[in-house]
Amino acid sequence: MWIWQQPGWPNFTWDKSVIEPRLREVRLNQGILLGKMMSQSQDSTQTLLDTLLANILHSSAIEGEKLNAFSVRSSLANRLGIREERPFPTTEQSDGFAEIMLDAVENADAPLTLARILHWHDRLFPEGYTMFNPVIGGRLRGEAPMQVVSDRIDRPVVHFEAPGREVLEGELAQFIEWFNVSKADPSLDPLLRAAITHLWFVTLHPLDDGNGRITRLLTDLALAQAEQQSVRFYAMSVAILAHRGSYYELLEQTQKGELDITPWLQWFFNILDETFSLVLKEIDQTIYKTNFWRKVDQTSLTSEQVKVLNRMLDGDFEQGISAGQYHKVAKVSKPTATRHLAALVELKCLVKSESGGRSTRYHLP
């Protein structure tokens, strides 16, 4: 039996003794992220553009589709009113991605409707966007069974089968009603609601193609409703792509299981927490980099020294840089590399390791 065939569907259950402590930890890190982001003086619109771009590109990459990043970025910039020095030509598809992504995070208070979901799907698949995948956007799937199948044609393995077309509209209506009503349910943690949203919609698989992307868009909408600000600063699809194998594995296991979705919730919160940690690390690097340059007189440095220091401040050479590496990165002779590094140590921009010879490395203070 698939999960949607279980008696009691879709009344999911979970082990509160496992989930609630983990949820508190994730909530804490979400609050730390929001606090740090709000304390930064950076351009919030530019941050929003970068976050949404990462979300769009990585969500499509999860499905194996590589988008033109420059085109999508320009579409987002146009929507956000950002003037680019070198705007890139946009397409109907890139404009569509930008529109629906912004709708999910900026129109969080608008009710979810089937028409809204189908509009997102229509913008994902503009007419004639590819001759090899003639998906008609803005429509529910047809009468054929919706199955995820792999292996040989004569010996197929069915990884998942969605509810039949005859019950699909009723199932969708139930999901949409729950999504709208549960938003105001004080007994349901908003992050827990986002995890259920993801699993429930992908289980219905109501579209011929694009189900994963629409699912992640609905998850972003749920997260935007959970916290009006922090979702603008992180892209969960980045971490999902990094764990794509376990993502599909957990979804398949859950589809074949019962209504206890504890393992799925654990995975979802682990990925969300990793997403927060990645952004917090980037913030810490930015703060460190800003403070570093405040203490350094750049007029006393060569352009090569500035270049190498910026590379190190951006996270390259985490084990320190050697004279040989400096020589290659800065494109200077080996003797010059050694002199540059010695000068940086004297200026207290770098610290020299105690080991000598070729194993000598230079670290940021």
N, C-alpha and C positions, 0 to 999 in steps of 0.2 A: 504493500500500500504506500502511495505517496502521501506526503504530509497533509495535503489538502483533502485526502480521502479519509483521514482519521476522524473518528467520532468526536464532536466538540469543536472541529475546525470552525473559525480561526482563533479559538481561545487559547493563546499561547501561555505556557507556564515556564518558570525558571526557578533555580535554586537561589533564594534570596540570600542565604548565608555566604554564597560565593559571589553573587553579582553586586550586592549592595556595597561591600567594602571596596570592590574595584571601581564601582561607579563614583564613590566619594573621592578616590585618588584622581580619577580623570577629571572630575569637577574642579578639584583643587588646582590642577595644572591648567585647566581652561581659564580659571580666574587669574592665575599668575600671568598667563599669556595676555589676557585682556588688559591687565594692569600695566604690564611692560609696554604694550603697544600704545596704549593711551598716553603714556608718559613720554613717548618719543615725539620729537618735533617734526618728523618727516611728513611729506605730502601724503595724506591719507588716500587721495584719489589715485595717485600713482601706485601706492601699495595695493589698492583694490584692483587696479588694472593687472598688475603682475600676478596677484593671487588668482583672479578669474582666468587669466591666460593659462596658468599652470594647470588649473582644474580642467579646462576644456581640452588641452593637449593630452594630458595624461588619461583622462576618461576615455578619449577616443583610442589612445594607444593600448589600453586594456583590451579593447576589442580588435586590436591589430590594425587600426587605421591611423595613418600618419597624416596629420594636417599641416598646412603651410602656416607656420607660426607667425610669420610677418603679416600675412593676410588677416589672420584672426586678431592679431594685436591691433592692427589699424581699424578693424571693425569695432573692437572694444573701445579704442581711443575715440572714435567718432561718436559712439553712444555716450561716453562719459564726458564729452566736450573737451578732450585733451588735444592740443595742437602738437603734431609731430613735425620734427624738422624734415624728415624724409618719409612721408606716408607711403605705404605699400598698397598696390591695387587690391581692393577687396572683391569678394565674390558673393553670390547670393547665399551660398552655404556658410561662408565665414560670417556674414551679417546675421544669418539665422542663429548660429551658435552664440554670437554675442548677445542677441536679443533674448534668447531663452535663459541664458546664464544670468543675465542681469534681472530678468523677471523673477527668477528663483530667489535671489538674495536681496533684491530691493523691494519686491512686492510681496513680502512675507505675510502681510495681513490680509491679502486678497484670498478669498475662499478657493479651495481646490475644486475643480469641476472636470468632468470628462472632456468638455470642449477645450479646456486649458491644456490638458495632457495631449490631446490630439493636435492642438496647435503647435506645441513643442515638437511633436513627431513630424509634423508637416515642414517645420523649419529645419529639422535635421536632414530631411530628404527632399530637397527642392526638385521639381520636375526635371528629368533629364540629367541629374547630377552625375550619374554613371550608367553606362550602357550594360555593364556587367552585373549590376545588382539593381534591377528595375523595381525597387520598392516604391509603392505608392504611399506617400506621406499623408498623415492625418486620418488614417483608417485603422480600425481594429483588424486583427488577423482574420483569415478566411476559415472555411469549414475544415480544412485538412488538420489532422492532429499536430499539435505543436510539441515536437520532441527534439532533444539535444542528443545526437547520435554520433558515435565514432567507430573506428575500426573498419573492417572489410565490409563491402556492400552485401556479400552473401552471408556474413555473420556479424550483423550490427550489434553494438552495445548501446542500449538506451540509458543515458545518464540521468535523464529527467524528462518527465512528461507533464505538461501544464493542464489545467482544467479544460474540459471540452468547450467548444464554441457555443454549445447550447446553453451553458450556464455562465459564460464569461461576463455578460453584461450585468447579471445579478451580482456576481462576485465583485466586479469593479464598483458597482453602486455601494455595496457594503463597505469596501475598502475606503472609498471617498468619504462616505458618511463618518466612518470611524476617524479618518484623518482630520476632518474638520471639527468634530466634537471633542476628540481627545486633546486638542490643542489647549483647551481650557480645563482639562482634568488635573486637579492639584495632586491626585494620588499617583499619577504617572510621570516619572522623571522625564523631562524633555529629551535627554540624550538616549534614554531607553526607548522612547517613542521613535526616535530617528532610526535606531537599530531595527525595530519592528517594521517600520515603514519600508526599509530596504528589503528585508526578507519577504515581507508579504507581497509587495508589488512584483518582485522578480519571480516569485512563485506563480503569480497569475500569468506572467509572460503574455500580455494582451496584444502585442504587436508582431508583425512579420519580421521586423529587424529593429535594432536600436533599443531593445528592452533594457540592456545594461546601462546605457547612457541615460535613458529616461529615469531608471531606478536611482542612479547616483544623483541626478538632478533633483528628484523628489527628496532624497536624503539631504541634499544641500538646503532645500526649502525647509525641511523639518529642523535642521540645525540652525538656520537663520531665525526660525521662530523660537528656538530654544534660547538663543542669545543674539540680540539684534546687532551686536558689534563684532564679536570675535570671529564669526564665520567669514568676515571680510579679510581676515589676516592669515587664513590657512587653507590649503587645498588637500582634502582628504584623499583625492584620487591619486596624488603623488605616492602616498604610502601604500595604497591598494595596488598600484602598478608594481611597486617593489616587491609585493607579496602576492603576485597574481596567481601563482600556483596554489598556495594555501587558500586563497580567496575562492577559487572554483572548487577546490576540494571540500572546504567547509560547507559551501552552498549545496553541493551534491549530497554530502552526508546528511545535511539537515532535511533536504527534500525526501530522503529515504527513511527519515526517523519519525519519531512521534512528536507530540506538541510541546515537549520540554526542549526549549531552544537555548539552554544554558551554554553549550559550547559555542554556538554562533554569537551570542552576546559577548562572551569572553573575547572571542577573536575581534569582534567589532570594536570593543573598548580598547583592546591592545593596539589596534591600528590607529584609532583616534588619538590615543595617548602618545603614540610614536609621532603622529602628525604634529601635535603640540610641541613635543620635545625638539623636533627638527626646526620648527620656527623659533623656539626659545634659543636654540643654539645659534641660529642666524642673528638674532637680536643681540645676544651676548658678543658675538664676533663684531657686529657693527659698532657696539658701544666701545669695545676694546680698541678697535681700529680708530675710532674718532678720538678717544683719549690719548692713544699712542701719538697720533699726528699733532695733537695740541702741544705735546711736550718736545717736539722735534723741530729744529730749524731746517726746513727743506732746502733753503738756499745753500746750505753747507754740503748737500748731497748731490751726486751725479744723477742723471736721468736713469742710468742702469741700476743704481742703488735704490732709487724710488720704486722702480719697476719690480725688483726682487722683493723688497719689503712689502709691497702691496700684494704680491702673490702669496707671501707667507701669512699676511694678515687675513687673506681670503680663505685660508685653510690648507693651502698647499704646503708640502714639506713639513708635515706634522712631526716627523722625527728629527727635524732640523735640516739645514742645508749644508752641503759640503762645498769645498772650493771647486771641485769638478762640476757639480750641478750649477753653481753660480756661473761658471765659465760658459756653460751651454745656454742657460736661460738669458743671461745678460749679453751674450755674444761678444765677450771680451777674451783676451788671452788669459792663460792660466796664472801667470805672474800678476796680471792686473786684477784678476779675481781675488787672489790672496790679499793684495793691498787694499782692495775695496772692503773686504770682510774685516780686516784689521782696523780700518778706519771706522767701520760701523760699531765695532766693539768699543773702541775708544770713545765714540759719541754716545755709548750706552744704548744704541738701537738694537744690538744683538749681544748675546752672551756666548762665550766660547766654551765648548765642552772640555772636560779635563783630559780626555783621551787624545793622544797625539797622532801624527802622521796622517795617512789617508782616511783614517776613521774619525778625524776631527770634524765636528759638526757645530754649527752656529744656530742658536735658538733665539726666539723672541723673549724678551725679559718677562 
